[in-house]
Structures are given as structure tokens and as C-alpha cells.
Amino acid sequence: MYQYTEVDQTLVDERVEQYRDQTRRFLAGEIPDEEFRALRLMNGLYIQRQAPMLRVAIPYGLMSSVQLRQLAHIARTYDKGYGHFTTRTNIQYNWPTLESVPDILADLAKVQMHAIQTSGNCIRNTTTDPYAGVNANEIEDPRPYCEIIRQWSTLHPEFAYLPRKFKIAFTGGPEDRAASQVHDIGLHIVKNDAGDVGFEVLVGGGLGRTPVIGKVVNPFLAKEDLLSYLEAILRVYNLNGRRDNKYKARIKILVNALGVDKFRALVDAEWEHTRGELKLTEAEIERARGHFSPFDYQGDAVKNDLNERLATNADFRTWYETNTRAHKVAGYQIAVVSLKPYLQPAGDVTDVQMDAVASMADQFSGGEIRSTHDQNLVLADVREGDLYALWQQLVEQNLARPNIGKLTDMIVCPGFDFCSLANARTLNIADQINEKFEQVDYLHDIGDITVNMSGCINACGHHHVANIGILGVDKKGEDWYQITLGGSSAADASLGKVLGKAVAADEVANTLDKLLTTYLTIREGEETFLDTVRRAGLEPFKESVYAPAH
């Protein structure tokens, strides 16, 4: 993984001291609220419903065991003993005091971490596939390009005050585990007919009030042109994006207003003037690749008793089948750590659990951990012979729930309990769903399914692109929940369609039960829930939910 240079470290250290002085002056009454608001947002600090919230950057979701232990230390020392992993693979602390934030930033800097550009109208953390580099289906590891983008975009003077926040996601092959098509820019590594490797570029995706699937603006971009083409897109957006209405300020609004063909023409015209100024050389790409050298794979150096363990321990077998994924190297597996324990907020992890996962990473996966778009963690390089020991340790930490990709592996925003923008609660509804479905006999029959929930139209829970989406709305002071069906953030991305009128808070889990019962009744063959919705449409599901009882 990338290690700071002396220049990097100096920049981050100086930024900490700058913000320490700004905080001191604000608390002394020397800086007014509105002026300090801009300064704190530049350093990842929000003021939420209960307390300040600090968002820490985890570039492309990759962190070392040393860094995770420091995150645990921060949770223990400055917060209430836990952190919250987000869909942008960052971590948030919900309870720091205003005056303690400079100390937190100083502790982060000790392990090459920061909170720069985790908020504000700038280029945010670039995200990617959590299985990057170990996925046999990828064309090329996207992480070096994510790092190149990180270095280019951090404190970029031209793009520090964009019309609105800007998000980029990168994939390395045909699969999409980064929801790249609902980002401002989605980048896919592809091969052209000549066998050359480059990038397909999508632009104008996004969720929120106006959900949109991104549109292809360039089907094949040469590697050397990556940064110059991104600059052309950002420059067109910066000059033409709306600044009079924050709800219409995202690039998706500009692309839709102009049409993708006219937008492409503007980008190409800008690019023609500047493409020679920012060529990405093969030497620079190789330098970036050097930070992501292959793991030291040892094959079957240790006797592998995996098959015997699978045959004799049903609980371990269930976890293995649900929470591990194929690895490109024989004898290894990708292990997914579920941050969705029973009746615990999705994405939350305690300081004790963070310390434990850091130790597991040292013992079993080369000292590296990855955070994921769907609010879990990944140990990417686990020998098959070590999986049973890893599972035992995860069980001890309540991190081995076998639910990855299943109904209870929900993406859930913090909702009204924490967020100042939320209209409705989400955590209680997630508990309701967990209680309803923890023991049902047919849960295994449902198979892979995505259920996402947001507490407001800003869609931080990505409900628009879930197979079943849940949106909390406020109706005269009461929480109600709108249901959408048929969304996907995978390679076959689609936006869910509203099922009908919103349901009361105490009926959400029962509504899901009706939807799933209908699915099991009408599905054909091995259809997934999404397949069935796409084939049969909404009508059979509407009838099951809204038909009057007899």
C-alpha cells in the first residue's frame, strides 16, 4: 500500500497545526461561526444532530493493521468506543468534542491518515472494488490508478470549490462492486479490439433527489490520458455547473441538461487544448504499481485441513459458503468480515473489535484490511488452512455472522438518530427487519439480495440501487417508509421503482415478508429476487402488499 513521502507527511502535519490554530481562534471568539464552518468542513468535521462528526479518509478502502489500531485508539480516547464505516469506505466518529479534533488529526497523521477532502465541494475519496488485486476476473488492479487520482486531486487548487461535491469510483474488470455507475465519474478498466488496456469513462451518475445512472462519455481512454481527461471533465463542470441551487448543482444535472453528446463535445474541446500537458507516463504508472506489490503467497506450505473442517462443523461451513470469496491464487480465499451483527447498527465496529481485526490481519492476511462499499471489512489474502482459525476469532468478536450478500447484510445510513439532514429513523427499522428474519426457515432459499435503507432523500444508504430499497419519510411528525423494487448497483445497474404508498414504521418488516413470499411463489427456476422483479414487474408484489385482507 502507499506510504507517505517526506513531502506528504510535512503537508499533513502542517495542515493539522493550521487547523489547531483555527480551532483555538474559533473557541476564543476570534473567528465567526460561518467562517469557521468552511474551515472545519475542509478538515472533515460536521455538526450533526447529537454532536460533531468527524469523517476520516481511507483511500480506496485500504488500511494497514497499524492504521486500524490507531482508529481503535481514537474511538477509545476521543469517542464512545466505536467508529462507523460508510459506503465511501471511510470511517466516521459520531461523538468527538470540537476542541479534541486537532488532537485526533494529529494522531491520524502519525499513521499517515487524515480527514482532508472528506467533506466540502471538492473531489472526495476515490473508491474501488474491495477485491482489487485478488480477483481472478479483473483485467488489471485498479488501485494504482486510484492512488494516482488521489495524489492528483488532493488539494487541487482549481477544484477546491466545485459547484458541489464530486465522487469517483474505479473498477478493474467486468464486475462492479463499487457502484461506479452512480458516481459523478465511473472508470472501468477495459480492453479494446486490439487488446490494449484502457478506461471506459462514465459521467453524470448519482443518487439523492435525482437518481441517475451514469452515461458513457468515452468508451476507451488511453492510460496516458487519464488525468488530462479527468481535468477536462472537471473543468467543464466547474465552469458550467449550477451554483445558484445546491439541489441542481451536481454534474448529473449538467449532463442531463446538455445531453451527453453536447457534454462530450465540450469535454473534448477542453481536452484538445490541455491533453498534452498532463501525460501519465508508463514510469509513473509503474511507480504507483510498486506500492501494491503482490502478497507473498506460500501455496500449501501449511497442511490444509479445510475439507475436514467443512465436513465436521456446520456453523463454519455456513460461514465459509457465505462470507468467503474465490481468490485468484490457489490455496487462498478472500474473507469478508461482517459488520452487520444481530441488532447492531450496520457498519459500526468497536475499538476492541478494531484491535482484534488488526491482529487477525497481521496473523492471517499480511497486515492489511479493506473497507467496503457495503459497510463491511475484507481480509483479502487468507490461506485456506487458516480459515477455521480466523473464523473462530471472528466468532469471539461477534464478527462472523454468515450474512454477506444476504437479506440482513443491509446498507443502512445512521438516520434521524444521528444525522441532521434525516427525516426518519433507520436503525430501529433495521432492528425490526433483523428480528423478523433472523430465524425464518426460508432465509437461505431467498439467496443473494440487497436491501438498502436511507433516512432521507439524500440517499446515503443507496436505497435507489437496492433490490429492495427503503426510504424514510416524515408524514406529519410520523415516520413512514417508501419501498422501491428492482434496483442494482452491480454491472447491470438499474434504479428501483416505487412500489406504492409508503408503509407505517411498524409494518416495514411485515411488508418485506410479503414481498419475499411472493418472490418464492412466482420465481422461475433459479431466478434471483432481482431477476424475478425484472421479469414479472411490480404488479404481483403490489397485490401482495396492498390487496385488502379477506
N, C-alpha and C positions, 0 to 999 in steps of 0.2 A: 504494500500500500504506500501511498505517497507520504514522504517525510518532508517536513519544513526545511527550507534552506535558512541560512542566517538572515537573509532579507525578509523571508516570510515571518520568522519569529520576531524580528525587530518591529515589523509593521503591526503585528497583532499586539505585542507588548505596549507599543506606543499608543495604540487605539484604546487599550484598557486604561492607561493613565489619563488619556484625554477625557474618557467618559467618567472616570473617577472625579476629575476636577469639575466636569459639568454637573454631576450629581451633587457634589458639595455646594456648588453655587446655587443650584436649584433649591436645595434644602435650606440654604441661608437666605432665600428670597431674592437672590440676585438675577435669576432667570425666570421669566414668566411661564405660566403653565403651557401656553400654546407653543412657545419656542422650545421648551423642554420636550414637549410631545414629539416633535420631529427628531430631536436628538436621541431620545430613548428608543424610538422605532428603528432608527439606524442601527441600534445595538440589540434588536430582538426583544424589546420589552414592551408588553401591552399592559393596559389596566383592564382587568376583567371584572366579572360580577362580584367575586369574593375578595380578590387580591390581585397584585401584579402577576403577570405570567411571562416567564422568560422562555423563548424558543432558541434552542441550541442547534447549530448546523451539524449534520452528519453527511458530508458529501457522498453522494451516490450510495448512501446507506452502509458504508464500510467503516468499521472501527476496530481498534486493537483491544486486547484484554486490558491493557494499561488504561486506555481511554474509558472503557466501560467501568472499571473500578473507580476512576475519578468521577464519573457520572453518579455512581453509587455514593461516593463521599459527599458530593454536592447535595444529593437528595437527603442524606442523613444529617448534614450540617446546617443547611440553609432552608430546607423544605420540610415536608411532613413525612419523609421517609420513602418517597416513591417518585417516579417520573412517568411520563405518558408519551409513548411513541405514536407518531402521527402518520398520515397517508403520504407525506412527503419524506418519510424515513428520518425525520428529525425527532428530537426529544423535547418535551415541554415540562417546565416546572410550574406548578399552579399556585404555590404559596410563598415565594420569596418576598422579603421586605425590600422596599425601594432602596434603602441605604446599603443592603447587603449585595446588591447586584454587581458593583465593581469588584468585590472580593470573589464572587462566583466567576466573573470573566477572567480574573487573574488566575484562579485555579484551573480554568479551562485552558488558558494559554500555556500552562506548564506541561500539558499533554497534547499540544498542537491542535487545539479546538477553539472555536469562537462562536459568536452569535451574529456576526456581520451578515447583512442582507437576508436575514430570516423574516424580515417584515419590510414594509415600505414599498414604494412604486419602483422597483428595481428588478433585476434578474435574480430569481430565487434559486434555491438549491436544485441542481440538476439531478434527476433520479434515473434509475435503470433497473434492469432485471436483477432480482436478488440471487439468481443462479448464474450470473455472468461469469464466464471463465471456466465453469464446471459443467455447463450444459452441452451435451453432445450435438444438439441441433443448431447451435449458433454458428453463424458464418465466421464471426470474429468477436473477441472480447470487447465490449463497448466501453469498459471502464477507463482505458487510457484516453479516449476521446472525451469522456465526462470530465476527467481531470484537466484536459486541455481547455475545455469550456469553462471550468471553474476558475482557472488561472486568468483566462481572458476576461471573464465577466466580473470578477471580484473588484469592487471599487472602480469599475469602468467609468470615467468621468462623463462620457456622453450619455450614458444610460442609467444614471443615478436617480433621475427624476422623470421616469416614463409616465405616460398618461395613467397607467395602472400597473399592478404587479404583473410579473412575467415569468412563466414556468416552462421548462424544457424537460422532456423525457426521452430516453435513448434505449433502443433495443438492439440486440446483436444478431437477430435472425427472425424466422417466421413467427415465432411465438411472441406474445405481448403480455408480460406480467408487470408492466409499468404504467398501464393505462395511457399509453403515449398518444392515442388518438383524441383524447380530451384534454390536451395541453395546448398552450399557445404555440409551441413548436414541438412536433414529434419527429424524431430522427430514427430511421431504421437502416441498419446495415444490410445491403443487398448486393447481388451480383448482376451485372448486365449480360447481354447476349454474348459478349466477347470474353466473359469470365472475369472481368475486372470487378474489384470490390469498391463500393462507394456508398452513398447515402440516399435513401428516399426521404424527402422532406415534406412534412405535412405542416399546415399552418391554420390557425384560427379555431382550434378545438377549445372546449371549456365547458364548465357546468354552471352552477349558480342560477340566476334568474333566467338566463337564456342558454340552455344546454345545446351544444353544437358538437358534431363530430368533425374533426379536422379534415381539411381538403389538401390533396396533393398539389404542391406548388412547384415541385421539382422531382421528377421520377428517378433521376440519377445524378448525384452531385459528386464530383471527384473529391477524394480525400483532401487534396491540397487546397481546395476551395472552401472548406468547412467554415472557417472563421470569417472569411470575407463575405460569404453568402449570408451567414447569420447577422453580420453587421448591416448588410443591405436590408434585410427584413426589419431589424430593429430600427434602422434609420427611417425607413418608410413609415413604420408605426409611430415613431416618436414625433415625426413631422405632421402626420395626418390623423392620428388618433384623437378622439374627442377628450377634451379636458373640462368641458362645461357640465358634465353629468357623469358621476362615477359609475352609475349603473350601465352606462353605454360607452365606457372607456376602454374595455378590453379589446384586444386585437381581433377577436372573433366578430365584433360588431363592425369594425372597419372592413374586414374581408367580406362579410355578408353585404354591406352597403355598396362596396365597389364591385363585387363579384370577383371570383378567384382569378379569372383571366386578366382583368384590369390590374388587380393587385400584383399578379405575377409580372405584368409588364412594367409596373413601377419599380418592383424589386430588381428586375433585370436591367433596367435603365440605370439605377443607382449602382448596381453591381458592376456594370460595364466601366464605370468611372473609377472604381476602387479595387477591383479584384486583384490587380497586380501588386497591391500594397501590403497584402497580408497573407502571403502564400504559406501554407503549412508544409514544411519540408519533411521528407522521409526521416531525416535525422531527428527532427523534433518529435515525430510520432514514435520513433524507436526510443527516444529518451523517456517519453511518457510510459511506453510499454515496460520499460525497465523497472518501474515501480510496482508492477503487477506480475512479477516472475512466477512461474508455476510452482505450486506446492511440491515439497519433497515426497513424492509418492513412494511407498515402500512395498506395494503389492501384498503378497501373503506372508510377509516376514513373521507375523504372529498367527498362530493356528486359528483358523476361522471356525468357530462353533455356532455360527449364526443359524444354520438349518436346524440344529438340535434345539436351540433356544426357541425358535419359532414353532417347532413341533410340540414343545412341552409347556409353553407359557402362553395362554390365550390372550392375556392382557398385553403382553409385549408384542404378540403377533398383530393385534389390532392397532397398536401404536405404529408399528413398522409399516403396516399396509396403508395407514392414513397419513402419517407425519414424516415419512421419508420419501425421497425422490431419487430417480436414477442419476448416476454420476457418469461423466464421460470416461473415467478411468475404472477399469475392472477392479473389484475388491473394495470400492469406496461407495458411500452413499451421501446424499445431502440430507441433513436432519433439520426439520423445522420445529422450532420451539414455540409452542402455543402460548400467546399472551391473552388467551380468552378462557381463563379458568371459570369454573361454575360460579355464577353470581359475583363476578368481579368485573369492573369496567374494562372494556376492550382496550388493549394497548398499554394498560397500567402495569408497572413492574416495580417491586420494592427494592430498596437498597440491598437487602440481604439476597434477593434473587439475582440482582445485577452482579454482585460479587460472586455468587455461585456460578452464573453463566460464564463469567470471565475465567474462572478456574476450569470449567468444563472446556472452554475454548483452548486454554493452554494445554490441557491434558489430551484432548481428542481432535482438535481442528486447527493446529498451527497458530493459535493465539489470535485468531480473527473471528469477528462476529459481523453479521449483516442484519440491518433492519429492513423491513419490507413495506411495500405499498399497502398491504392489508394488515398492518399493525402486529406483525409477529417478528421473531428473530430467526436467523438461519446460521447453523454451523455447517459450512459448505464442504468440508473435506474430512469426513469421518470414516475410518476403516470399518468394514462390515463386522470384523471381530470385536470392535469396541462399542457397537451399537447397544448391546444389552447393558453394559456398564453405564453408558451415557443415559439410557432410559431410566435406570434405577436412580441416578442422581436427579434427573428431571422430576421423577415421581416425588422424591423427597421435598422438592421445592414447589410442588403444585404447578409444574410447567409441562406436564406430559398428557394433558387432555387430548385424546385422539379425535380431533375435530377439524383438521386442516382441510379446507375446501368443502366443509360440510355446513349444515344449517346454522350451527352455533358458532361458526368461525366468522362472526359478523364484524363488518366495519361500522363503528359507531362513534360519532362525534360526542364531545362531552355534554352538549346540550345546555339547557337552561340552568342546570346546577352550577355551571362554571362560566359559560360564555355570555358576554354582554349583548351579543347580537341574536342569540337564540330566542325563538318564540315558544318552544315547548321542551319538556324534559325528554331525555332519551335513555338514560341509564336505568330508570325504573322499568321502561318498556323492554329493554334488553334482558333484565332480570325476569320479567314476566315470560318472555319467549324461552329463556333457558329453563325455567321451571316447568313450562308446558311440555318441552320436547326432550328433556334430559333422559327420560326413561321410556319413551314411546317405542313400541316394538318395530314400527316401520321406518325408523330414522335411517337405518342402513339402506333400506330399499330406495330412499329418496336419492341417494348418490350425491354427486357433486352439485352444489347450488350456491349462489351468492345472495346474501341478504345484507343490505346496507341501510343505515339509518342516519338521517340528518335532523337537527333540531330547528333548522330554518332554511329558507330558500337559497342561502349561500352555498349549500350542498357540500360542506366539508366532509360529510360522510359518504359522498359519491353515490347517493341513492338513485340518481338518474340512470346509472350504468350497472345496476344490480339486476339479477334475475327477478328478485323481489325487492323493490325499493320502498322505504318508509320515510315519509316526510312529516315532521311535527308541525302543526299549525295551531294558532291561537284563535278560538272562537268565543268571544265574549268572556274572556278570562279562563276558559277551559281548554285543556289540551285535547286535540283531535289529530288523527293520523291518516294522511292520504297514501294510498297504496298504488305503486306502479309495477307493471309486469313486463318482462321481455328485454330488459337492459343487459348489456355486456360491455366490459372494458377490455376484453381479450382481442385477439386479432380480428374476430368477426364483430367488432364494436357496433353497438346499437343503443339507442335511448329507449328507456322503458315508457310504456303508455299508461296513462291514468286509468285505473280500473273502474272508478266511480266515485261516489261521495265518500268523504272521509269517515273513518270509524272512530268510535269513542275509545278513550285510553284503555279501559278495561276489556276491550274486545279485540285488541290487536293480535294477541297470540291465538285466540279462537279463530280469527279471520285467516291467519296463516294455516291453521289446521284444516280449514275448509278448502283452501287453495291446494294444499298438498294432497288431500284426499281426492280431490277432483283430478289432479295430475296422475295419481296412481291408478285411477279408474279409466282414464281416456288415453293414456300414453300407448304408443305402439312400439313393440319390441324393446330395444334398449335405449329409447329416447331419453335424453336428459330433460329436466324441467324446462330449460330454455328451448330445446327442440320442440317440445310439445306446445308451448305457448306460440312459437312461430308458426307451427303447422295449423293449430286449432283456432288461433285467435283468442280474444278476450271473452267471447260470449259464454262459453261453458263455465269459466271462472266467475264471471259476473253473476250468473244464475245461482251458483253455489253460495255466493256471499250475500246477495241482495234479495233472493227469492223469499217471499213471505213464508213463514213457518206454517205447517199444516197441523 
